[in-house]
Amino acid sequence: MSTLYPLPTLHPSNNHFRLVDLHPGPHEAPLLCTLSEFPLTDHPPYEALSYAWQGDHHASGNPIMTLNSQPFPVTRELESALRRLRKTDAPRTMWIDWVCINQADVLERGSQVAIMREIYRRAERVVAWIGEEGEGSDRAMDFLREMAMARKRDLRGLWVNGVRQGSDTSSECGDGGDERGGLSSTGTGGSESGEGEDEEGGEESEPGEASEDNIAEETQEAEENMKRWGHQVVGYPVLYYDFETSYDRFFDDSRQTDWDALDDLLARPWWSRTWVVQEVWHSQNAIIQCGGAMLKWKTFEKAMDYQEGWDDVGCLVKGTSRWAYWDALKRRYGLAIHISKRRLLGSKLSDLLWNMWDREATDPRDKVFAVLGLVGDENIETQLQPDYTKSMNQVYREAAASIILGEKSLDILLAASASGARDGLPSWVPDWRREANDHRPALFINGSRMRTLLYYSGSTSVVEFHGHGYSASGKAEPEAHFDETLSVLHARGLVFDTVAEVGPACGPGVRASEVLESARSVLDRHENKSLLETGTDALLETVLRAGSFVAAMTLRSGDTVIETTMNKRRFFVTTGSRLCIGPSDTRTGDSIAILAGCNFPIILRQLGESRRAVVGEAYVHNCMAGEVLGDASASPHRWEDLAIS
C-alpha cells in the first residue's frame, strides 16, 4: 500500500489532512480523482463519506480508480459509492478515510484518527452510504419518511425548555439534497407534502403557556436524572401511554410489507459498524443515501422515536411473520435506535464503550480508538491516544486501567472478560469485540427505580434514565492500583459470602416457570431449610427479576422480565442463606465480594493462594444498596487488598 500512495506522509504535529476531488463524469466512466493536502484550519468546503468497510482492499481483481494519475485499489462497495456520488458536471470535494489516509502508515493512521472528530465536524455534510438500492429499499426510505412526518405532527405544540420539538414546515423531513447528491443551498428545495407551510394549520402553544406537554415543577427529579451518565440510557416509551398515538396505525397488519422492507434496510452492514457513530454524531448535517435515494438524518431520527420501548414492542409483533426472527430484529433495531440518539455524545469513555459493544470493527483496536473522539471535554480523564503500534491486548488493558483511575469507579468490572477471558486478557479487563458481547447477559437494571422517576406526555425524547440504579458499595471510595504490565488489579474489597448451591444455567428461550421451579429445587437442597418458608414464590419472582417490579402500564409481563434477566445467568444461594443471581459460570465455592467503588457485588474465583479471577457481577437480594457495609453480620469480615488477574 505504501508504494502505491501518491503523497508524502502527513506529519503528526502539523494538523494537516487530505481531501479528494472526484472528477465529473457519467456513471460508468473511469473514476478519476485528485488528492490534495490542507491545514485543518484552512480548507475548501467538503463533504465526508461514512460507509462500511467490506472486502479485502488488496485482493487482486478489486476495482481500481486513478488517484493523482496512478492506479489505486478500492473495494467494490467504495467504488459503488463513488460512482453514485460523482457529479456529471462539476468536481465533488470529499474526505474519504481509505483514500485520504495512508492506511499502511500506522503512525499517520493514528494521528489522523486522533483528529477525526474535527474532520467530521468541519464537513459541510456527511453522506451515510448504506449501499446500492435493492428490492424494497425505496419503499423502506418512504416508510421512514412517513413515520417521521407522523412523529413531527405529534410534537406540534410541544415546547421543552423554550425549544419547540416540532418544526414549522415539512422541509425537515426532506431527502437531503438534489438529485445528483450535491449540496443544496435551499435544503430539499421543497417540502415533503409539496407545501412550504404548516401542514396542519392552526395555532401552536407558545413557550411558557400552561399545557399538559410543558414540564411541570414536579418533574425536577427527572430533570436532575438527565444530568447523570450511566451504562444504560432508557427513555419512557410512547407506546405506554393510554391514549392513541400517531404510531398506532403503523403496527397494523396492512403495513407488513413496509416493515419487511425496513427490516431488510436495517440489516445492511453500515448500521452495525463502530466508526459510523462518530461520523454521524459529529456531523453538522447528514443524509442517508441508498443507491440514488436520499433521506435527511433528521428524518430518520424522528422516525425512530417510537422505538424506545423496543423490548415491549415485541408484544405487538407476536402473531406476525416478524416474530419468528424477533431476536435478530431486536439487535438490528437496537443499533439503529442507538445511532439515531446522540445522548451519549460527550459522555464518559466507559459509557461509550459499553454502548458501542455490539458494533463491528475490522480492527478490534478501533473499538476503543473510534470512541475516544466521542468523549466529552469535561470527561477526558484519560491520556489514551490512537496508537496502532500497540496490540489489541495492550490497548484494552490501558483503556480499562485508565477508566478505573480516571473515572474513580470500578463499575467497568460489570463488563469484565471474567473467567472466560480470551487472547491473554486478564479477567478484570473487558473484551470489547462484538462477539464477546454475545456471551454476556444483559446488564441488571433496577426497573423499580426507573419507573419511580416522573414522566409526562412527550417525555420519550426528553426524560432519560441513566445508570443501573444500584449502589452495593454505598459511598465507599475506590482504591485501586496495578502491576507494571497491567496484568493484576489490586482493589480494596470485602469478601462477605460464599456460593453454596447453584441452579442450572439458563439460556435463550428459557421459560419463567422453569426458572422458578429450578430455584425452588436449589432452596430444597440448601442446608438452611427455613429458606423453604421464606423463599416464597413472590420473593423468588422478585429475586429472579433482580428486584424490579413490573409496572401495570408496561406491555411486558413479570414472566418476560424473568426470562430476559435470567438469560445467561443462574440462581444460587450462599452459605449465609442469601438469594442471588449470577453468571452462568458461577460455581459452588466462589466468593462474593463488595469492592469499594463498584455498585454491584462481584463474584470472584480463587486462583492459587494470592490471586482471584472475576466471574461476574451478582444480584444479591437485600445487598444492593450498601446493606452489607452496615450489616452487623459482616463485622467478622474486614476490608483487604484483593489481587485480581
N, C-alpha and C positions, 0 to 999 in steps of 0.2 A: 504493500500500500504506500509506503513512504517514497518509493521510487516513482510512483505514479502521481503523487500530489504536486500540483503545479506552482505552489507558492511557498516561500520560506516559513519556518516555524514562527508562531506568534510568541513574543516574549511575555512571560507571566506578569511582569511588573508594569507593562505599559497600557493595560486595559484596552487593547485593540481587539477587534473581531472582524469577521469577513461577511460579506454579503454577495449573493449570486444574482446576476441578471439573467432571466430566462428570455432568450431572443424570441421575437414573434414568429409565428408560423402556423400552418394548418396542423390538424391533429396528428396525421400520420407522418409528418416531416421529421427528419432527424432532429434530436434535441441538441441545440447549440446554446452554451452558457458561458458567461464570463464571471470570474471570481475576483473580487477586489477587497482590499483591507481598509478599515476605517477605525478612528478612535471611537470609543463607546459614547463619548460626549459630542461627537460631531460626525453625523452620518446623514445620508439621504433618507427620505421616507421609505419604509419597507414593511412587508408582512412577514409573519413567521409561520412555518408549517408544523403542525402536530400530526404525527402519523405513527402507525405501528410498524416497528422493525420486523420484517418477516423474511425468511430465507437467508441464504449464505451470500454475502456480498462478493465473495471471492470465487465462487464456483464458476467453472467455465460455462459459457453459454448464457451468462447473465446479460441482461440488456446493457448497452454502453451508450453513454452520452459523450459529447465533446465538451470538455471543460478547459478554457483557455487554450484552445486549439490542440488538445491532446485527449486521447480516449480516457474515459473514467467510468468504472463499473458501478452500477446501481442495481437494486433488486427490482423485480417486476412490479412490486407494489409501489415503489417510489417512482418508477418510470410511468406507471399509470396515472399517479397523482400529478406529475409534472406535465404530462400531455393534456390533462384536463385543466390545469391551472394556467398554462401558457396562453397568452392572448394572441390574436391573429394580426393585430395591427400596431402593437407597441410592446416594449420590454416590460417585464414584471420583476421588480426587485424583491428578493425574499431572503430570509435566513432559514437554512435547512441544515440540521445538525450533521448529517452524513457528508454533506458537501462542504460545509463551512468550517468544519473541524477536521484536522488530520487525525483520524481515529487510530492510526498506528503509532502516533507520538503520545505516549502516556502522560508526559509532563504537560504538553499542550492540552490534552484532553481534560486533565484535572483542573487546569487554570481556567479553561473555558466553561466547564461545568460550574465552577465557583461563581461566575458572573451571569449564569443563565437566567436567573430571575430578572436581572436588568435587561437582558436581551429581549425577553418576552414582554416586560413592562413597556419598553420603548417602541415595540412594534405597533403600527397603527391598526393592525388587525391580525388575529391568529386564525388560521384556517385549520379546522379539525377535519382531516381527511379520513373518512372511515371506510373507504373502498369504492369500487365501481358499483353501479346500480345493479340490482338483482331483482328477482321475482318478488314483488311486494314492497320493495324499498321505497318507491314513491308513495305508495299507499301509507306506509308507516310514517313518513315525514308529514303527510297531510293529516294523519290521525293525531300526531303530536301537536300540530298547529291548531287543530280543532279543540283539543283538550286545554291548550294554553289559553285560547280565547275564552273558553268557559270559565277557567280559573280567574282570568282577568276581570270578567264580569262579576264573579263572586267577590272580588276585592274592591269593587267600586264602592266608594263611601267609607272605606276603612282607612283611618289615619293612625299611625303609631309614632309617638314622639314627634309629632309635627310633620311626618312624612307620609304622603299618600301612597298606598300599596298598589292601587290600580291606576294605569296611565289614562290620559285623556283620549288618546287616539289608538287605533289598532296598528299603527306603524311598528309598535314594539314587537309585534308578532309577525314580522315580515320575513323574507327569505334571506336577507343579509347582504345583498349585492346585486349587481347587474348580471346579465346572462353569461358574460364572459368571466365572472368571478372577480372583476376588478373592484377597487374601492369606489364607492358611490358617495358623492357629496351630499346627497339627499336621503341617505339610508336606503330604504326599499323603493323609493320612487313612487310610493303609493301605499294604501292600506290594504290589509287582508280582505276587508269587506268591500273594497272598491270605493270607500268613502274616506275622507280625511277628517271626519268629525267623530264625536262621541256616538258609538253605535246605538246605545240605548236611549240617549236623550235624557232630559230631566236634569235635576239639580243634585249635587253631591253635598255631603256634610262637610263643613269647614273644620279646620283644626280647632280643637277645644270645645266643639259642640258636644252636648251630652248625648251619648248614644251607647247602645249595648256593645258596640265594637271598639269603643275607646277604653284604654286601660284605666281601671278603677284603682282607688287608693289601696284596696286590699290585695292587689297583685304585687305589692312591693317585694314580698319574699321571692316570687317568681322572677322578678327583675334582678334581684340580687344573685339568684342562682345562675343567671346568664353570664355573670362575671367570672364564674368558676370554669376551670378546664378539667377534663377528665377523659378516660379512655373511651367512654361511651357518650354519645350526644344524641338525645332522643327528643323528637317533637311529639306533641299530642295529636294523634291522627284525626283529621277532619271527619273520617268515617264514624267516629264515636258519637258525633252529635246526633241528637234525636229528632232533627228536622231534616227535610230533604235538601240535598246539596246538588250543585250543578254536575257532580260527577256520577250521580246515581245512574244516569242513562247509559254511561259507558260500560257498565257491568251487565248490561242486558245481553241475552243470548244472540241477539241480532248483530252484535259487534264482534263476534268471534273471529271473523276474517281479519278485522283490523288488529285485534290482539295478536293473532298469529303472525301478521306482518311485522308488528313491533317486536315481538319475541325474537324473530329472526334478525332484525336490525341490531338489537342489543346484544346478540350473540357474536358480533364481529369482534376481532381481536383488539381493536383500538380501545374499547371500553374497559378492558381489564389490564391495560399497561400502567406501569408506575409513573413514568415520566409525564404522561399526558395530564396528570393532576396539576403539577406545577405550571405546565404550559397554558392551561386554561385559567387557573386561578389567578395568575399574574397578568392576564390579558386585559387591556383596556376595552377591547371589542373582539368578539369571537363569533364565528359561524361554524356550523356543521355542514360538510359537503359530502354527498354520496353520489358518485357519478356526476351528473350535471345539476342535481337538485341541491338547493341550499336552504338552511334554516338558521335563523338567529339563535345564538346561545341563550339569550333571554327568553326566547320562546320555549326552548327545551326546559329551562329552569321552572317556568310556570307550569308546564305540562306535567312535571314530576312532583309537584307539591302534594298531591293527594296520596302519594305513595308512602307517606310517613309511617303508617302502621302496617308495613308490608307483611309481617307475620300474620296479622289479623285479617288482612285482605284475603289470605288463603281460604278463610272460611267462606268467602263469597265465590271462590273459584271451584270449590268442591262441586262435583256433578258435571263439570265441563271437561272438555278434552285436555285442557291445560293442566288439570290436577295430576295427570299421570307423570308429568315431569316437573312437578312443583318445586322440588329441591333445587333443580338446576335453575329454574326461573328465579327463585329467591336470591341466589348468588348473582345472577345476571342483573336483576333489577337493583339489588343492593349496591353493586358497583356503579350503576348509572345514577342512583339517588345520591350516593356519596360525592361524586364529582359535580353533581348539579348544585350542591350546597357548599358554599365556601366557609362554612362555620369554623373550621379548624385552621384557616389561614392565619398565621401569626401566633400560633399556639406553641406548646412545648414539644420538644423533639420526641419524647416518649409517646405523647398522644398521637402525633402524626404517624410515627412508625406503626403503632397499634392499628390505626385506622387505614393504613396502606398495606397491611399484612396480606390481604387476599388478592393483591395485584401481582402481575408478572413483571419480570425484568430479565433481559437477555444476560446481563452481567449481574450476579447476585449482590455485588458491592453497591450497585445502583439502588438497591432497596433502602440504603442509608443515604447515599450521596444525593439522590433525587429529592429527598425530604429536607435536606439541610437548607435549601433555598426557600422553604415554607415556614421556617421557624421565625417567630416574631423578634424584633429587635430587643424588646423587653424580656424575652425569654431565651436569649442567647447565653446559656450557661456553659457552652461547650466551645472548645478550641478546634473541634473537628473540621477538617478541610478535605475536599475530594482529593484522593491520592491513589492513583491506580498502580503504584509500585507496591502497595500493601496487599496482602492476601485477604480473602473474604474472612477467614478466621480472625485475623488481626483487626480488621475493620469492625466486626461485630463485637469483639471484646472491648475495644476502645469506646464504641458507642454506648455499651451497657455501663461501663465504668464512669463515663462522662455524665450520663443521665443520673446515676446514683449520687455522684458528688455534686453535680450542678443543680439538680432539682431537689436535692436533700430529701430523697424519698427512696424507699425500697420497693415501691409498688411495681417496678419493672419486673420483679420476680413473678408476677402473675403471667408474664409472657415467657418465662424461662424455658429453655430447652428441656430441662428436667432430666430424669434418669435415662431417657431415650435420646440424649444428645448425639448428633452425628458430626462426622468430619473433625473430631478433636475439640469441639466446643465444650467448655465447662458447663455443668448443669445449670448454673445461675445465669448464663448468657442466652438471650433469646436468639433463635434461628429465624431470621426474618424472611426466608424464602417461602414462597407461596405454598409449596407442597407441605411445609412443616405446619402451616396453619390448618391443614386438612385433618391433622391428628389431634388437635386441641379442642376441648369442649368450649362452648360459648362462655363468655365472662359472666360471673354471677352479677345480677342486678337486683338491688333492693327495690322491687316494684312497689312495695308499700310506701316507701319514701317518695318515689316518683309521683305517685298518684295523690299524695297529700299536698303537693305544690298546687298553687292556684292557677287555673286555666280559664280562658274565656273564649268566646266565639272568635275564630280567626287566628287563634294562637299557634296554629300549625307551623307557621313560618317565623314566629317571633319568640315564643317561650320554649326553652330547651332544658333538658335535664342533663347535667354534666356529672361525670363520675359514676361510682357504683353504689354509693350510699352506705358503706360500711366503714368502721374505724376500730378494728380489733386491737390495735396497739395504742389506742387512746391518743394522748398528746406526747407520747414518748418520742424524743428526738432521735433520728438515726445516727448510729456511729458505725462507720464502715471504712475499711481500707483494704488494699490489695497487695499481693506479692508483685515482684518486678515484672513478671511476664503476664500479669492479669489472668492468671490461672485460678487463683484462690481468692475468694471473697471472705473477708473477716467481718462479721456483723455481730452486734450486741443483741443477744436473744435470750428468751426464757422458754426452756422446754417444759411443758406442763402436763403432757399426757401421752399415752401410747395406744396405737391401734390394737384392738383386741379381737374383734370379729368383723369380717367383711362379707358383703353380699356379692352377687355376681356382677360383672361389668356389663353395663347397658350400652347397646349400640343403636344405630339409626332404626327407627320403626318400632322401638320398644313401646309397649302399652303401659299406661299408668297402673292398671290393675295388676300387671305382672310385677312392676316395681314395688308396689305396696305389699304384695304377697311375699316377695323375697325379703323385704325389710322386716316383716313380722317373723320370718324364719331366723333372721340374724338375732333378733331380740330373744327368741326362744332358745338359741344356743348360748347366749351370754350367761355368765355365772350369776349375775345380779337378776334374779327372777322378778324382782319388783318392777323391772322395766316393762314387763308384760302388762302391768297395771297402768303405769304412767304413759307407756308408749301407745296410746290410743290411736285409732285411725286418723282422727282430726289432727293430733300432734304430728303423726308421721307425715301426713299430707303437707303440713306446714314446713316440716324439715325438707321434704323432697321438692318443695318449691323454693328452697333456700330462703325461707322466711317471708316470702311475698304472699299477700292475699290477692284475690282476683276481684277487681272492681266490677260492679254489677253491669256497667255500661260496655265493658270490653267484649269484643267478639270472640275472645279466647275463653275456653273453659279451664277449670282447675287441672283437669287431666292433661290438656295441651301444655300447660306451663310445666307440669311434672315431666312430661315426655321430652320437652326441649331442654330443661335443666339437667336431666339425668343422662342425656346422650353423651357417651364417652366418660361417664362417671360411675361410681358405685357408692352404695350406702354402707356405712360402717359404724361400729360402736367402740368406744375406748375403754380402757381399764377403769377409768373414772366414771363410767356409765354415761358418757356424753353421746348424743345422737348427731351424726355427722354425714357429710357428703365429701368425697374426694375424687381425684382422677382414677381412671380405670386401673392404673398401675399400683394403686395403694395396696400395701400388704400388711398382714399381721406383723407386729413388731416395729413398724415405722413410728417415728416420734412426731409429735405435733408441737410446734413452737410459735411463740409470738416474737417477731423480730421488730425491734424499735424502728419506727418509720415505715412499716408495712401494714396496710389496713386489712390484711387477711391473715389468718393462721396459715402457716406453711408446713407441709408435711416433709420431713427430712428422713433420709435413709443413711444409716451408719456405713462408712467406708473405712475399714480398719479401725485403729484406735483413736485417731485425732481428727478425721475429716468426715464430712457428711455430703450427701448429694440432695439437690432439690427434687422432690417427687411432684409437687404441685401445690396449688392453693386449696384450702378446705373451707367449707361452710361448717362451723361448729355451733350448734344451736345454743343460744344464750351466751355466746362468747364473741359476738361480732361488734360490740360497742365498748370494748375496753373492760369487760367484766372480769377477765382473768387477772388483770393487774390489781384489781381491788378486792379480789376474792380471797377470803381467809384461807381457803383450802390450798391456795398457791403459795402460802408462806414458806413451806419447806423448800421450794424451788428458789433459785437465785439467777440473776442475770449473769451471763457468761459470754465469752468471746467464742462464737461458733465459726469454725473454718469450713467453708463450703466450696467444693471443687466440682 
